[in-house]
Amino acid sequence: MPTFDKGQEPLFAREGLFRQKLNQLRTTGNVGQQRNVPMDNQARLKELEKGSYLHNAKENFVKNDPQHAERVALLDSTTDLYNRNTIEKAIKEEWKRAKRYKHNLGLLVISVDLLDNAIKSHGQAAGDSILQGVANFLMSQIRDVDVPGRYDTNAFLILCPETDAKGVGVLAERIKNKIMLTRVSDIGQNWHVTVSQGIAGFPGTSQRAEELINEALMASNKAKQNGGNQIVIAGAQEQEQA
C-alpha cells in the first residue's frame, strides 16, 4: 500500500503528469514551457493530452488568449487548483483504469469548518484567503501522484491513485493534525482552521465514478454534522473523533 512520505517519487507517469501540469499552470500559466523535463515525460505528456479533456479545453480557449487559456480552462480562480470540471474528468479517467485493471482508487473530500462564520465576520476576501491558504497547505502534504481540485464553494477533492481507503486515511489524519497548527491566512485575523474529511474508495459499493464522488462528499458532510474536525470513511461503522 503506498505511503504518503514527502519527497516520494511519482508512482506512475500518468498521475505525475497531471501534477506536473498543475504545478506549471500555477507558476507560469502556460504548460507549453517544458523546462527541465526529460524527453520521455514530454512524450507521455503529449500522449496524455491528445484526445483528452485537457487537450480539448486548451483548443477551445487558446485562440482568444494563448497566454492564459489553459489556466482559465482548467484551474479554479481562487485556489489555483484544478476546477470542478477538470477534477471530475480526471476521476472518471482513473476510475475506468482502476476498474479495468482491478486497482485501488481513493478519494478524499476536505471541507473547511466554520468558513461561513469567517466570511460573515470578516468578509469574502477573508474567506477567499483562507481557501487559498488551505489549498497551498494541501499541496504541501499530498504526494506527487495525487490530483487536487476545488470541488465546490467549501470542498476540496483529492484523487489518490493506487490507494485504498485505509491508505487515504493516513493522509487525512496527517492533514487533520497539522492544519489546525498552521496559519492559513492573516486577513482579518490570524486564521487557524479545522477540516471535516470524507473518504471513499474503489473497489467498494459504488458502481460509477459519480457514485464514488458522492460517497466521499456524504462522508465529509457527516463529519461536519457530527461537530467537525473529524474523518469519516464511507461505509465504515466507526469514525475518528477529534
Order of alpha helices (4+ residues) and beta strands (2+ residues): alpha-alpha-alpha-alpha-alpha-beta-alpha-alpha-beta-beta-alpha-beta-alpha-beta
